[in-house]
Amino acid sequence: MPRKLCNRNGSINSTLPVAKLLRLSEFLHDNHGQAEVSLSFDKDDAGHCLITGSLKADVRMVCQRCLEATDVKLASDFAIKVAETDKEARDIAQSGINTLEQLEVVRSEEGELDLLSLIEDELIMSLPIVARHTDKDCSETLTSLQEQARQAGENRTSGSIQGLEVLAELKKALKEESDKQK
């Protein structure tokens, strides 16, 4: 299909339910939402199929601080040349004529390319390394934990060694348990 679209200088502008992107859904809190897809197909001067695209999606991921859902905006702009053979892929990759930044070379199987997988791959690569709310938007649970940590820090600075005392008691209990089992 990409070859036909490249020959016609075609384009695809559509929305795609995130629920159809099963691999992407594995990284998400839920599979609600839509991905906006804009793909343009053209041929370069050497006759290679060139796909340029723009993807946007609003998804929900798990905040890595409070473990609640957070809204994340995904966006990806990309340019891909499609190669029919491994040799052609190497030649494209080694040629210095690629003026587009971040140009990728993708090998098609028998002239076919799975556009859904291509879209999904680009969205997966645009996921944040760590999904999280802004500090002010995180849950009350996080705020409570931060306050407890702050108080524990104040206790340490005031000379209290409460944490070490708890560890000493735990070590003593474990030793007693170990001695009973012998």
C-alpha positions as CSV (number, residue, x, y, z in Angstrom):
1,M,0.0,0.0,0.0
2,P,2.7,2.6,0.8
3,R,4.2,2.1,-2.7
4,K,0.8,3.0,-4.3
5,L,0.4,6.0,-2.1
6,C,4.0,7.1,-2.9
7,N,3.3,6.8,-6.6
8,R,0.2,9.0,-6.2
9,N,1.7,11.4,-3.7
10,G,-1.1,10.4,-1.4
11,S,-1.8,11.3,2.2
12,I,-3.8,9.9,5.1
13,N,-5.4,12.2,7.7
14,S,-7.4,10.4,10.3
15,T,-8.1,9.5,13.9
16,L,-7.4,6.1,15.3
17,P,-8.7,4.7,18.6
18,V,-5.9,4.0,21.1
19,A,-7.7,0.8,21.9
20,K,-6.6,-0.6,18.5
21,L,-2.9,-0.1,19.4
22,L,-2.5,-3.1,21.7
23,R,1.3,-2.8,22.2
24,L,0.9,0.9,23.1
25,S,-2.0,0.1,25.5
26,E,0.4,-2.0,27.6
27,F,2.2,1.2,28.7
28,L,-1.0,3.1,29.5
29,H,-3.4,3.3,32.5
30,D,-6.3,2.6,30.1
31,N,-6.9,2.5,26.4
32,H,-9.2,5.4,26.1
33,G,-8.5,8.2,23.7
34,Q,-7.7,8.9,20.0
35,A,-4.5,9.3,18.1
36,E,-4.5,12.0,15.3
37,V,-2.6,10.6,12.3
38,S,-1.3,12.6,9.4
39,L,0.9,10.8,6.9
40,S,2.2,12.0,3.5
41,F,3.6,9.7,0.9
42,D,6.1,10.9,-1.8
43,K,9.1,9.8,-3.8
44,D,12.5,11.2,-3.4
45,D,14.9,12.1,-6.2
46,A,16.2,8.5,-6.3
47,G,12.7,7.1,-6.5
48,H,12.5,5.8,-2.9
49,C,9.2,5.9,-1.1
50,L,9.3,8.7,1.5
51,I,6.7,8.8,4.3
52,T,6.6,11.9,6.5
53,G,4.2,12.0,9.4
54,S,2.9,13.7,12.4
55,L,1.1,11.9,15.3
56,K,-0.6,13.3,18.3
57,A,-2.4,11.4,21.1
58,D,-3.8,12.3,24.5
59,V,-3.4,9.2,26.7
60,R,-3.5,8.3,30.4
61,M,-0.5,6.8,32.1
62,V,0.3,5.8,35.7
63,C,2.1,8.6,37.5
64,Q,5.3,7.1,38.9
65,R,5.1,9.2,42.0
66,C,1.6,8.7,43.3
67,L,0.6,5.7,41.1
68,E,-2.7,7.4,40.0
69,A,-3.7,8.2,36.4
70,T,-2.2,11.2,34.7
71,D,-2.9,12.8,31.3
72,V,0.1,12.7,28.9
73,K,0.3,14.3,25.5
74,L,2.2,12.3,22.9
75,A,3.6,13.8,19.7
76,S,5.9,12.5,17.0
77,D,7.1,14.0,13.8
78,F,9.0,11.5,11.6
79,A,10.4,10.9,8.1
80,I,10.9,7.3,6.8
81,K,12.3,6.0,3.6
82,V,11.0,2.6,2.6
83,A,13.5,0.1,1.2
84,E,12.5,-3.0,-0.8
85,T,15.7,-5.0,-0.1
86,D,18.4,-5.1,2.6
87,K,21.0,-3.8,0.1
88,E,18.7,-0.9,-0.7
89,A,18.3,-0.2,3.0
90,R,22.1,-0.1,3.5
91,D,22.5,2.2,0.5
92,I,19.9,4.6,1.7
93,A,21.4,4.6,5.2
94,Q,24.9,5.2,4.0
95,S,24.1,7.9,1.4
96,G,24.9,11.4,2.5
97,I,22.0,12.9,0.6
98,N,19.4,12.6,3.3
99,T,18.6,16.2,4.2
100,L,15.8,15.3,6.6
101,E,16.8,15.1,10.3
102,Q,16.0,11.9,12.1
103,L,15.4,10.0,8.8
104,E,14.7,6.3,9.4
105,V,14.9,3.5,6.9
106,V,12.3,0.8,7.1
107,R,12.5,-2.5,5.2
108,S,9.2,-3.5,3.6
109,E,8.2,-7.1,3.2
110,E,7.3,-7.9,-0.4
111,G,6.5,-4.3,-1.0
112,E,4.0,-4.1,1.9
113,L,4.4,-2.1,5.1
114,D,2.1,-2.4,8.1
115,L,1.2,1.2,8.7
116,L,-0.7,0.5,11.9
117,S,2.5,-1.0,13.4
118,L,4.5,2.0,12.1
119,I,2.2,4.4,13.8
120,E,2.2,2.4,17.0
121,D,6.0,2.2,17.0
122,E,6.3,6.0,16.7
123,L,3.8,6.6,19.5
124,I,5.6,4.1,21.8
125,M,8.9,5.9,21.1
126,S,7.3,9.2,22.0
127,L,6.3,7.9,25.5
128,P,7.9,9.8,28.4
129,I,10.6,8.0,30.3
130,V,8.8,8.7,33.5
131,A,5.1,9.7,33.5
132,R,4.2,11.9,36.4
133,H,1.9,14.7,37.5
134,T,3.3,18.2,38.2
135,D,4.2,18.6,41.9
136,K,1.0,20.5,42.7
137,D,-1.2,17.9,40.9
138,C,0.0,14.7,42.6
139,S,-2.4,13.1,45.0
140,E,-2.9,13.7,48.7
141,T,-1.2,10.4,49.3
142,L,2.0,11.7,47.9
143,T,1.7,14.9,49.8
144,S,1.2,12.9,53.0
145,L,4.3,10.7,52.3
146,Q,6.4,13.7,51.6
147,E,5.3,15.3,54.9
148,Q,6.2,12.1,56.8
149,A,9.6,12.0,55.1
150,R,10.1,15.7,55.9
151,Q,9.3,15.1,59.6
152,A,11.6,12.0,59.7
153,G,14.3,14.3,58.3
154,E,13.7,16.9,61.0
155,N,13.9,14.1,63.6
156,R,17.2,13.0,62.3
157,T,18.6,16.5,62.3
158,S,17.4,17.0,65.9
159,G,19.6,14.2,67.1
160,S,17.0,11.4,67.1
161,I,18.2,8.0,65.8
162,Q,14.7,6.5,65.8
163,G,15.3,4.8,62.4
164,L,18.4,3.1,63.6
165,E,16.7,1.9,66.7
166,V,13.9,0.3,64.7
167,L,16.6,-1.5,62.5
168,A,18.4,-2.7,65.6
169,E,15.1,-4.2,67.0
170,L,14.4,-5.8,63.6
171,K,17.9,-7.3,63.5
172,K,17.5,-8.6,67.0
173,A,14.1,-10.2,66.2
174,L,15.5,-11.8,63.0
175,K,18.4,-13.3,65.0
176,E,16.1,-14.7,67.7
177,E,13.9,-16.3,65.0
178,S,17.0,-17.8,63.3
179,D,18.2,-19.2,66.6
180,K,14.8,-20.8,67.3
181,Q,14.9,-22.6,63.9
182,K,18.3,-24.1,64.7
